[in-house]
């Protein structure tokens, strides 16, 4: 035969809890992966937008270089008509003057309005000849020194024209190229020209105004002003040109015209409001709040599930204890009834007094058994929601006295004295059977958990239209922290659970259900002698005589 302990019937919660926690962990991993994927997608989209801004900056620099080369070549080509015979010889002043005159003859179509001066320079010896605007000796000295350094350090052999910016507060701009020999190699003679900075501004403005820097097929916008912010600055930090509105620098790209054209740097910033049009599907939104919310919801549901499992486990334990307690309480009166009934049947009594005592015990234990069965039935009806009461005017003082008289045999078995203290005639609309169950539960509770030989008081008084029934014992009382829990089903005080005193844990729960069904209330306080004082209140009470018998049981 295989025996089972009560613990074997309880649900094993550990595997379920582990599965729930694993589910929460897996949800967290998925949420992290989703957040990481969304962040990666956004980083890719933002990198794409940065690339678009970089492309726009590159395109602007390319167009500007073309414009500068177009404007400045008209200056440079006039030197081609007047070349000295020796490759490294400095041209005479007359040749430089003729080149200047050739340009002036061409007029505004060749940009003569931006022209300031022509010069030729021997890089080896430092000699220089120039015509045009009188720039002053100091200016020509700066041009000569800068040109010699630039040509020796930066000028690339494959370059044609080069543009140099001289000075800080009031810069001077000049362009130059190195004359080439018969083998197309640069010589030590530089031809150059000084021009106004307005020419550079015009070269920067033209691409910005005339050419979309991003394909209109992508943006649907042909105006750079409404899409981009542009800034062109030289290495000294001077801003030569600005275009568009000021946008946050979330998506920006830079490029440079290079050292060949003065080192001017181009910075382009995309408008964030239209940046999404450049990315297929738009700029991805952050899903972090939604995912965090879902993860929090999942965590909350898991916590609720764990709590429900724990409550279910606790409820299963309490029900197991309830079954054990009820079985114990049933076994005791049944054993007494069976023993004395067999004694009477077998004629083992020696006198009428013994026969009367045996019958008295059978009657008393049957009352206990009836009381316990009534409790279980009432509790079962309350849990199913099928408990009903039939209130009618009842003399509670008489009902209380009758109940105490009926309970006296059970109390005397433990040498307990029960007395009634009633505040005159009190009538209330109650179900007499329900009140009987309430009072008997309170008296049984007082006798069971109180000391032997104690005195139990059942009081009745009228207070603010309420009938107040109070049962007070001389036991150890109930700690304040646990007074609200004594009304819960299956719950017993820890000291009582560990003691030999039997109990089902539903008596006070039945009291609460029956009293609340009348619209009343229950409470427990400390009694006069330190014990527990249980108080129930029934509304609608008055002074006067009852019109119905107080002994009808509660109906279900």
Number of C-alpha atoms within 10 A of each C-alpha: 3 3 6 8 7 11 11 9 11 15 15 12 14 9 9 14 18 12 12 18 16 12 15 20 14 12 17 19 13 14 19 16 12 15 19 13 12 17 17 12 16 16 14 15 21 20 14 16 25 21 16 24 27 22 18 28 28 21 19 27 24 15 20 23 19 14 20 19 19 13 20 24 15 16 26 21 13 17 23 9 11 16 15 12 8 9 16 18 14 22 23 15 15 13 19 25 20 16 23 24 14 16 22 17 11 12 12 12 11 18 17 18 14 17 22 18 20 25 23 27 24 20 22 11 10 14 12 20 19 21 19 16 11 11 13 8 9 9 13 16 13 13 19 19 12 15 23 17 12 15 18 11 9 11 18 13 12 9 11 16 19 23 22 21 20 17 14 10 8 7 13 18 20 25 24 24 21 23 20 16 13 7 6 10 11 20 17 21 24 23 23 25 23 23 22 16 16 12 19 18 16 15 20 23 16 14 20 21 13 11 15 18 24 23 14 11 9 11 15 11 15 16 17 21 16 14 22 25 22 25 17 24 17 17 12 12 11 13 13 16 15 18 18 18 14 13 18 12 13 14 21 25 22 21 21 21 21 14 16 19 20 19 17 22 21 24 22 29 28 27 23 17 9 16 23 17 15 19 18 10 9 12 20 17 10 13 14 16 10 12 18 15 12 15 20 14 12 16 19 13 14 17 16 12 15 18 13 12 17 15 12 15 16 14 16 16 18 18 17 17 19 19 14 16 19 19 14 14 18 17 13 15 20 15 13 17 21 13 14 20 16 12 14 15 10 9 10 12 16 8 9 9 10 13 17 12 14 20 16 14 20 21 14 21 21 16 17 21 19 14 17 21 14 16 23 17 15 27 21 14 15 18 12 9 10 11 18 17 17 16 15 17 22 24 25 29 23 19 19 23 17 14 18 21 14 14 19 17 18 18 24 14 12 15 16 21 15 22 16 17 15 19 14 14 17 24 24 25 20 25 25 26 18 27 27 22 23 23 22 22 21 23 25 18 17 28 27 16 18 21 16 17 14 18 19 23 20 23 19 24 19 22 12 10 14 19 26 24 24 22 24 27 30 24 22 15 21 18 12 11 7 12 15 11 14 18 22 15 20 23 20 20 15 9 9 12 15 10 9 8 12 18 23 23 23 24 26 23 21 27 26 19 22 25 21 15 18 21 12 18 18 19 14 20 17 18 19 11 13 15 19 24 25 22 19 24 24 23 20 17 24 19 15 14 14 19 11 12 13 23 17 14 16 21 13 13
